Amino acid sequence: MIQKILIITGGHIDENFLKSLIKRERYSLIIAADKGLLSADRLKLPVDYILGDFDSVPLDVLSKYEDKSIPIQSFPQKKDKTDTQIAFEMALEKKPSGIDMVGATGSRMDHTISNIDLLIYAMNQNIDARILDANNCIYLRNKSFLIKKEEQYGDFISLLSFSYQVKGLRLYGFMYPLDGITLTAGSSLGISNRLVEDEGRVEFEEGILAVFETKD
């Protein structure tokens, strides 16, 4: 079984962050999607698959990887899926234990929101998937879970209703606890909470939460 896959895609990438991520995480496979190849190339990362329409990749960079016999899939610019979705679906097909995406956030909020939406496909297959950048760790949950302070990504934890409602939401070990409320989409009640215990318990009866572990 493949343990964990990293997707490097075409949004904003802090290359110092990406370099540190590679050092602390063990990835079985690295997929570069379109412009994400440029960062992978500059950092000399061991890319296993390359895909995209390559509208943002110079030919000399692409040809370098063709010479290395690394699998490359080219897609037309006019297509029904983003390069990131194609890469994410490829990763899901390999049934890994987890998927991390870097370059999935940035100035194009339409792409950022679309990439967060992709996480639901992994959640439905019980695959742990995260979007990571220098300030954020984003994931979805459809059942109760724990956050350990020693493993926390940043000081702040925000919970948003990814479904229309999250029912019976209870928070334990947080600065702002909750006791069985219904969190509705559009509410900012769950923004900028903090852990005050060694671990926080997030319990709920129904719905899907978008979880943001963040730092300034």
N, C-alpha and C positions, 0 to 999 in steps of 0.2 A: 504493500500500500504506500502511495506517495504521501509523505508527511505534510509538507506545506509548500504552497506555490506563491511566488511573488510576481505580480503584474506591474510593470512600469509603463505608464501610459502618458498621454500628451498634455496634461495640465501643468500647473506650476510644480516644479520640483526643486527643493532645497538639496543640492547635491551633497553638502556636508551631512545633512540628516540622512540621506539615502546611504551614504558610506557607513555611517554609524549603525544604521539598521541592519545592513548586510553583516556587519561584524558581530552583532548580538543575537541575530536570528539565524536559524539553520533552514535554508530553503532547498527542497529537492529539485525544483525547477524554477527558472526565471523566464518569463514571457515578456518581450518588449513589443508594445503596441505603438506603431507609427512613431510620432515624435519622441516617445519615451526611449527609443533606440539611441538618440543623441546623448542623453545623460548616461545610459548604460555604456556607450562607447567611450565617453570622456573618462568615466571611472574604471574602464576596463573590466566590467563585470562579466562573468561567465554566462552569457545568454544562451538559452536552449532552444527557443522558438522566437520567430520574428513575424509579425503580421501587420497589415494595414493597407491604406491606399497610398501611403508614402508621399502625400502632397507636401509634407514638411521635412522630408529627409533628403539631404543631398545624395546624388547618385554615387559619389565616391565613397560615402560612408556605407551605403547599402552594398556596393560591390565588394567591399572589404569582407563582409560577412558571407557573401556568396562564395568567395574564395575559400572560406573556412568550412564550407559544406554544412552550414547551420540551416535547418529547415526555414524557409521563408514562404509565406502565403501572401499573395497580393490580391487586393480587392479594388473594385472600381470606386471612384469618389462618390458616384450616385448609387447609394445603397440604402437598405431599410434599417440597418443597424450601425451604431457607432463602432469604431475600432475597439473601444474599451469593452463593449458588450460582446463582440466576437471573441476577444481574448478571455473574458470572464466565462463565456460558455465553453471555450476550449478547456479552461481550468476545471470547470465543473465536471466535464466528461471524464477527467482523470480520477475522480472520486478522492480528492485529497482530504487530509484532516483539517486543513485550513487554507485560506486564501487571503493574502494581503495585497492591497492596491495602493501604489504610490503614483502621484501625478493625476489623481482622480478629483482633485479640488483645484480651484484657481479663479481667474477673473470671469470665466464663462459660467454663470450660476445655473444656466440651463443644463450644461454638462454635469456640473456638480450634483444637482438634484437627480438627474437621470442615473448617475453612478450610485447614489445612495439607494435608489429604487432597485438597482440590480441585486443588492444584498438580499432581497427577499427570496430570490431563487436559491441561494445557498442555504438560507435559514430553513426553507421548506425541505431541503435534503439533509438537514442536520450537519451541515458543514459550517464551521466557524469562519466567517469572512469579515474583514475589517478594511476601512479606508483610513490610511495613515498619512499625516504630513507632520511638519515640525511642531504644530500646535494642537493637533486634533487626532483622536482615535474614535472612529464612528462605527457602530455596529447595530444590529437589530436583535431583539429578543421577543419570543412569543410564549415564554414561560419564566417563572421566577428564577432569580440568579443572585450570585454573590459578587461583590467587588472587594478585593483585598487591598488595603491601603499600601502595602509594600509593593504591589504590582500595578498600582494606579498610574495612568499615563500622565495626568496633570492634576492640578489642585481642584478643579471644578468638575462636577458631574451634572449634566443636564439630561432630562428625560422628556421626550416629546411623544405624543400619541401618533404613531405611524398609521394606525387604523383609525376609524372614526372615533372610537372610544376605547379606553383601557379601564376595565372595571375592577373594583376591589383593590386598588393600588395602595400598598403599605410599604413604608420605608422605615428601616431600623438601622441605627448606627450613623444616621445622617444629622447634620446640623438642623435641618428642617424636616422632621419626620412627617409621615402621612399615615392616616388610619382608615383605610378602606374607601378612599374616594374614587370617583369616576373622573378620569382625566380625558378631556375631550380635545379633538384636533382643533388647533387654533388657540389653545390656552398656553400662556407662558408661565404657568405655575411651577413647572418642573425645571426652570432655568437656574443655573448657577448654584447648585447645592454643593455641600462638602461633606466628607466623612469626618466624624468625631470619634469613631471607634476603629479598631484594627481592621474591621471588615464591615461592609454595608450590605444588608439584605434588601433586595427589591422583590416584593411578592405581589402578584396580581392574578386574577381569576380568568380574565378574558381580554384578548386584544394583542396588539403588537406595539412595542416600545422602540423608538429610535433613541439610542444611548450615545451621548457625546462626552467623552473624557477629554478635557481641554486644559490648556495653559496659555497665558498671555505671552 
